[in-house]
Amino acid sequence: MISSAYRKSNMPQKALEVVVEYYKLYGDKVVSAALLTSNGEAYADLGNYDRAMMMANSAYAMTGGKGSDELSALYGRIKKDM
């Protein structure tokens, strides 16, 4: 996922911008729990924990409450850093 690559390159804002562009082109077809989790991480990188929590909660709902290791890590990070 390209947004993850930008995050790993310490470019969380660019990660979010890329997702917005894909969303403009393809709409809801690009939205997934993994993408929402990655967006949540990017928002956390930027210190926007409220938005990060919104992304995490949306990802959790999308998985039917099953979550993932990455999503659990995001929740842990938000809780620790808030």
One Martini backbone bead per residue (centre of mass of N, CA, C, O) as a GRO file, in nm:
protein
   82
    1MET     BB    1   0.095   0.038   0.025
    2ILE     BB    2   0.159   0.365  -0.035
    3SER     BB    3   0.096   0.497   0.239
    4SER     BB    4   0.303   0.327   0.399
    5ALA     BB    5   0.554   0.425   0.251
    6TYR     BB    6   0.531   0.718   0.340
    7ARG     BB    7   0.541   0.667   0.641
    8LYS     BB    8   0.825   0.526   0.638
    9SER     BB    9   0.934   0.817   0.511
   10ASN     BB   10   0.817   1.047   0.690
   11MET     BB   11   0.512   1.107   0.515
   12PRO     BB   12   0.204   1.143   0.627
   13GLN     BB   13   0.074   1.362   0.450
   14LYS     BB   14   0.118   1.216   0.179
   15ALA     BB   15  -0.047   0.968   0.249
   16LEU     BB   16  -0.317   1.122   0.267
   17GLU     BB   17  -0.318   1.250  -0.017
   18VAL     BB   18  -0.327   0.987  -0.179
   19VAL     BB   19  -0.595   0.884  -0.071
   20VAL     BB   20  -0.767   1.118  -0.170
   21GLU     BB   21  -0.710   1.076  -0.471
   22TYR     BB   22  -0.821   0.788  -0.490
   23TYR     BB   23  -1.103   0.858  -0.389
   24LYS     BB   24  -1.175   1.053  -0.620
   25LEU     BB   25  -1.149   0.824  -0.842
   26TYR     BB   26  -1.293   0.548  -0.673
   27GLY     BB   27  -1.398   0.568  -0.402
   28ASP     BB   28  -1.516   0.310  -0.201
   29LYS     BB   29  -1.329   0.089  -0.338
   30VAL     BB   30  -1.063   0.177  -0.150
   31VAL     BB   31  -1.199   0.098   0.106
   32SER     BB   32  -1.037  -0.023   0.407
   33ALA     BB   33  -0.915  -0.135   0.694
   34ALA     BB   34  -0.618  -0.093   0.617
   35LEU     BB   35  -0.646   0.200   0.524
   36LEU     BB   36  -0.763   0.317   0.786
   37THR     BB   37  -0.522   0.235   0.959
   38SER     BB   38  -0.308   0.394   0.804
   39ASN     BB   39  -0.443   0.666   0.847
   40GLY     BB   40  -0.433   0.660   1.153
   41GLU     BB   41  -0.125   0.659   1.168
   42ALA     BB   42  -0.083   0.927   1.024
   43TYR     BB   43  -0.237   1.097   1.227
   44ALA     BB   44  -0.057   1.018   1.465
   45ASP     BB   45   0.205   1.131   1.346
   46LEU     BB   46   0.058   1.432   1.356
   47GLY     BB   47  -0.120   1.435   1.640
   48ASN     BB   48  -0.420   1.329   1.541
   49TYR     BB   49  -0.607   1.146   1.757
   50ASP     BB   50  -0.901   1.184   1.681
   51ARG     BB   51  -0.872   1.091   1.386
   52ALA     BB   52  -0.740   0.822   1.446
   53MET     BB   53  -0.984   0.707   1.601
   54MET     BB   54  -1.184   0.720   1.370
   55MET     BB   55  -1.031   0.523   1.189
   56ALA     BB   56  -1.023   0.285   1.385
   57ASN     BB   57  -1.331   0.253   1.422
   58SER     BB   58  -1.391   0.204   1.122
   59ALA     BB   59  -1.216  -0.047   1.090
   60TYR     BB   60  -1.353  -0.218   1.306
   61ALA     BB   61  -1.635  -0.213   1.175
   62MET     BB   62  -1.549  -0.338   0.899
   63THR     BB   63  -1.458  -0.620   1.054
   64GLY     BB   64  -1.674  -0.691   1.278
   65GLY     BB   65  -1.465  -0.683   1.538
   66LYS     BB   66  -1.172  -0.822   1.466
   67GLY     BB   67  -0.941  -0.696   1.345
   68SER     BB   68  -0.583  -0.633   1.410
   69ASP     BB   69  -0.264  -0.587   1.481
   70GLU     BB   70  -0.248  -0.297   1.369
   71LEU     BB   71  -0.499  -0.191   1.515
   72SER     BB   72  -0.406  -0.251   1.801
   73ALA     BB   73  -0.157  -0.067   1.782
   74LEU     BB   74  -0.312   0.193   1.737
   75TYR     BB   75  -0.471   0.196   1.997
   76GLY     BB   76  -0.222   0.191   2.180
   77ARG     BB   77  -0.098   0.456   2.080
   78ILE     BB   78  -0.328   0.644   2.146
   79LYS     BB   79  -0.344   0.585   2.448
   80LYS     BB   80  -0.045   0.666   2.511
   81ASP     BB   81  -0.041   0.967   2.359
   82MET     BB   82  -0.303   1.125   2.484
   0.00000   0.00000   0.00000
